[in-house]
Structures are given as C-alpha cells and as structure tokens.
Amino acid sequence: MKHILTANVAERMIDEEKIKFYLSAFEKLQLSDLESLFNLATVREVSPGEIYIKEGSLHKKLCYLKRGLIRVFTFKENGEEVTLQVYWEDQFFASRHSIFFNQTSPYNYEALENSTLLEVDFDVLMEFLDANPQFAEGRNFFLISMLAQAMDRVDDFILLTPEERYVKLIKEKPDLNNRVLDKYIATILGITPQSLSRIRKRIAERRN
C-alpha cells in the first residue's frame, strides 16, 4: 500500500524516504500515527555560532536534526575547549542528563551551520507514547539507540586506535572534513590537530 504524505508531514521537515523507513521498521505504525506524533513537535532554526543548549540549563527536549551540524562542547578547568560530539543530518540528540536524570546539561550544544531542528518536549512525548501503545516498539528503539550511541563512543576509545576512530568517523560522514574545523575533529578523537594531520598523511600515503 502506497503511503501519501500530507502537507502537515512535509511542513514538519521529515522526508518521504524516512517516513517509509519508520513505517516499514515498525509494523504497527500507520501514517496517521506518525502525523499525530509530528504534531507534538515544533520547527526550530538555529544560526551558526548560536548555543542551542547552554551548559547549566535544564533542557528536556528531544531533537531531530533535519539540516546542519550541532557541536557538543565544554571547557576543562584550565579553560581548554573540548568538543565531545558532532551531530549531523538525520540524527536524534538531547541532553541525556536532563531527560534521563532531570539534571542540568554539563555541555553546550552549538550550531556550526544554519541548522533546522524538530524539537519536542520529552515529558509530553513520553505521555503521548504511554497513551498510544502502538508506539511501544518505536519508543524503545529511540531510547536504546541514544544510550547505545553513548556506549559506542566509550567502546571506540577503549578498543580503537586514533586512526581507526578517524576512519570510522569519516566513513559515517564523508563530508565532515569539509564542514568541521580540524581542531573540533581532533578533540572528538581525543588527539591534537597535529596528530590528526599525521593520520591523514599516513592514510593518503597508503592510497598512493
């Protein structure tokens, strides 16, 4: 059966292929169910350099990044800035400390580009999902995915070399080198910009 997207879905900035994915992945969901879910969300535009989530704030919203880049960063005691993560298109993110533990965010979330977000209040979302059992499978999928994402990062630092971490990152998002400053990529990998340069040089030499 072909699903026809309504104007409401289009306005919420979810593309047709992603709609098809959710409908095929979660058999109990219908297009009308997704439209009801999207009605909870609002579209938010964030400009480059704008802090979307400020360190020390309680931010209980779940976000879907339709367009752009969001950088997660903080500062060490010596004032050094550290980038922990970069989110890109078609990823979900939130302050896990706020939504899971009702704690203020220890990190800043900054737009690196003009970014379009779909945001929904997490408590409102949970109430909606509790009242609509057809979303049970999808609810578990997203919560587990968010936790798995954090655990994967820890595993990468334990099991992979810096070069392997870099290769994995670029494989996941090939255009990241052209969109994110080297100093941000380096700190995500836990290395210096100089080490990043050497890694790139070794990779290039092996390809020649």
N, C-alpha and C positions, 0 to 999 in steps of 0.2 A: 504494500500500500504506500503510495507516494504521499509524503507529508508536505503540505504547502505552508510556508512561513507567513505569518501575518505581519502587518506593519508594526505592531507592537514589539514583536521579537526583533525586527530589523532595527527599530529605534533603540533597543537595548544593546545593540552593537555585537550581537553574537552571530557569527557567520553560519551559513547553511550547513557546511560540512561538519561543524562542531555539533550542531543540533542533531544531525544524523548519527554522529558518534554516540551521543548520550542516549538517543532512542534505541540504538542497536545494543549498547552495552547494558542498559537496564531495561529488561523486557517489560516490566510492569508500568513503565512511564509512557504517557501519551503526550502529544504536543501540547494539549491544553494544560497538562500538569506543569510543563516547563514554562508556559506563559504565566501561570499563576505564580511560579517561583520568581520569574523575572520582574513581576510587578512589585516585588519587595525591594528591588534594587534601584539605585539612582546612578546616573552617569556623572562622573567627576573628571574634569580636565585639570591636569597638573602641569605647570610650566617648568622648563629646565631650571634647576637650582632650587626649586621650591621644596620645602620639607613637608611631606605628606603626613608622616607620623613623627612627632617630636619626642626625643628621649625624655623620660619622666612623665609622659602623658599616658592616660588610660584610654586605649583606642580599641574598642571592641567591635571592629568591623572586619568582615571577610571581603577580600577584594579579588576581582578577576582583572588581569591586565590585558586589555584588548590591543593597545598600541603603546609603544615606548619602552623605557627602561627605568627600573626603580633600584636604587642602590641602598643597601643597608650598611650603616657605618656607626662607629663610636670612637671614643678617644681613650688612649691609655693614660695612666697617671702622669706620664711625662709630657702629655699634650700631643703625642703622636696619633695621627688619624689612622684608623684601621677599617678597611672595607671587608665585611664578612660575607656578603652575598650580593648578587645582582639578579633581579628578576626581569624576564623579558616576556614578549607576547605569548598569550595563551597559557599563562601560569596563574595559579592562585597564590595569594600570600596574605598574611595577617601578623599582628603582634601576638605570637603564641603565648607570651607571658600574660597578656591582657585577656585573651579569650579563654585560655585554659585555667589560669591561676588567679585571674582578677587582679593582676599586678601591673604596675606601670611599665612601659616599654623601656628596656635598657639601651635601646638603639634608636638611631634616626633613620627614617626612610625618605630618601631624596630622589626626585625625578632627575634623570640625566638627559632626557629628551622631552619634547612635548608628549605627554602620556595621557591615555584615555583609560579610565578605570570604571568598572562596575562595582559598586560597594553596597553592602547590605549589613545592617546591624545584626551581630551574631546572635544575640539573645532572641531577637524577633525571628530570625531564621530558624533557630532551634525549636521555638514554639510552633512555627509553621510545620516543620518536619515531623514533630511529635504528633501533630494533628492530622497528618497525611501519611499513613503507613506505607503507601506506595513508594515513598522516597527513602525508606529504611536502608535499602542497599546502596543508594547513591550517597546517603549521609555517611555511612561507614567508609565508603570509598574515599571521600574527600578528607575526612578526619585522619584516616590511616595514612593517606598519601602525604599529608602535611607532616606527620610525625616521622614517616619513613624518609622524607626529604632531609630532615634534620639529622637523622641517624646515618644516612648515606654520607653526609659531609664528614661526620666523625670517622666513619669507616675509611673514607678516602685518605684522611690524614694519617691513619694508622697503617693502612695496607699499601698505599700507592706512593711512589716517588713523586717529587715535584714535577718532573717531566711528564709522568703518567697522568697526574692531576690536570696539567695543562692540556694534554692531548684529549682527555675526556671532556674537559670544558669546551674546547673548540669544536669537538665533534658534536656536542649537544647544540651549540650555537655558533656556526661557522663565521658569521659576520661580526662576532663580538669584538675582534681585534680592531675593526674599523669604527666601532661605536663607543668603545670604553677606553679611557686613558690607561696606559701601561701600568701606572702606579696603583690603580684600582685592581687590575687583573692580578698584579703581583701579590698584593696583600690578601686577596681571595685565596691564592695558592699558598700563602704563608712564606713567601720568598721576597727578595729585594728586586727592584726593576732591573738591576744589573744581572741577577741570576736568570730572570725571565729572558733577557736579551741573549744570554748564552744558550739557554734551552732552545730558543728559536733558531739560533745559528746552527746548533747541532742537528736539529731536525732538517733544516734546509740543506746542510752538507750531505746528509744521508740520502736525500732525494735526488741530488745531482750525480 
